[in-house]
Amino acid sequence: MTQTMKSPLSSLDKLAPQMEGWKVVADMSTAHLPMSDRDILNGDIVPTLIGSYDYGWFVNACVPEDQVETLRRAGFSEAYINILTTLRNRKVYYICFDCDAPVWPDFPTHERL
């Protein structure tokens, strides 16, 4: 059962100066991914994808600003790009999109898996 949690973004802002040497992973519901993004993540060659598993995807959030247009050309939604750039700017390196992970109130949700 996916639950909504208190926004972790403010906590990330407070921790960022203290995270030297750490690689932060965000655990986030697949409900934040439109079906079109899920289809792309299930493809053969996918920018940002590290791996997929039965319950979701593990992606690299550290997409440089000059590579965002590559994501758009690959067909990713603005919702996906916004998640990546927002978390990257808060020093999150990876995102685990999991069907049982919490819903973040800071981002819209779409169809559930």
C-alpha positions in Angstrom: 0.0 0.0 0.0 1.5 3.3 -1.1 1.4 6.0 1.6 1.8 9.8 1.4 4.5 11.2 3.7 5.5 14.6 4.9 7.6 16.4 2.4 11.3 15.3 2.6 12.5 18.2 0.5 13.0 20.6 3.4 15.0 17.9 5.2 17.2 17.5 2.2 17.9 21.2 2.1 19.0 21.1 5.7 21.2 18.1 5.3 22.9 19.0 2.0 25.8 21.0 3.5 26.5 18.0 5.8 26.4 15.3 3.1 30.0 15.6 1.8 31.0 12.1 0.7 27.5 10.7 0.7 25.4 9.6 -2.2 21.7 10.0 -1.3 19.0 7.7 -2.8 15.4 8.9 -2.8 12.7 6.2 -2.4 9.7 7.3 -4.4 6.4 5.8 -5.6 6.0 4.8 -9.2 2.7 6.7 -9.0 4.9 9.8 -9.8 5.6 8.4 -13.3 3.1 8.8 -16.1 2.5 5.7 -18.1 4.5 7.1 -21.0 7.7 7.4 -18.8 7.2 3.8 -17.5 7.1 2.6 -21.1 10.3 4.4 -21.9 12.0 3.0 -18.7 11.0 -0.5 -19.9 12.8 0.1 -23.2 16.2 -1.2 -24.4 18.4 1.9 -24.3 17.2 4.5 -21.7 19.0 7.6 -20.6 19.2 7.8 -16.7 18.2 4.1 -16.2 20.5 2.1 -14.0 18.3 -0.9 -13.6 14.8 -2.2 -13.5 13.2 -4.9 -11.3 9.7 -6.4 -10.8 8.5 -3.4 -8.7 10.1 -0.4 -10.4 13.2 1.3 -11.6 16.5 2.6 -10.2 17.6 5.8 -12.0 20.4 8.3 -12.0 19.2 11.7 -10.8 22.4 13.5 -11.7 21.5 14.5 -15.2 23.5 17.6 -16.1 21.4 20.6 -17.1 22.8 20.5 -20.6 21.5 16.9 -21.0 17.9 17.7 -20.0 17.0 18.2 -23.7 18.2 14.7 -24.4 15.6 13.4 -22.0 12.9 15.5 -23.8 13.9 14.1 -27.2 13.8 10.6 -25.7 10.1 11.3 -24.9 10.3 11.7 -21.1 7.6 13.9 -19.5 8.2 17.2 -17.9 7.0 15.5 -14.6 9.9 13.1 -14.8 12.4 15.7 -15.7 11.1 18.0 -12.9 11.6 15.1 -10.4 15.2 14.5 -11.6 16.2 18.2 -11.6 14.6 19.0 -8.3 16.2 16.2 -6.5 19.6 16.6 -8.3 19.6 20.2 -7.1 19.2 18.9 -3.6 22.2 16.6 -3.9 20.1 13.4 -4.5 22.2 11.1 -6.8 19.7 8.3 -7.4 16.0 7.6 -7.3 14.4 4.3 -6.6 10.9 4.4 -8.1 9.1 1.5 -6.4 5.4 0.6 -6.4 5.4 0.3 -2.6 7.5 3.4 -1.9 5.9 6.6 -0.4 4.2 9.3 -2.4 6.0 12.5 -2.1 3.5 15.4 -1.7 5.8 17.7 -3.7 5.2 16.0 -7.0 2.1 15.1 -8.9 0.9 11.5 -9.1 -0.4 9.6 -12.1 -1.9 6.1 -12.7 -0.7 3.6 -10.2 0.9 0.3 -11.3 
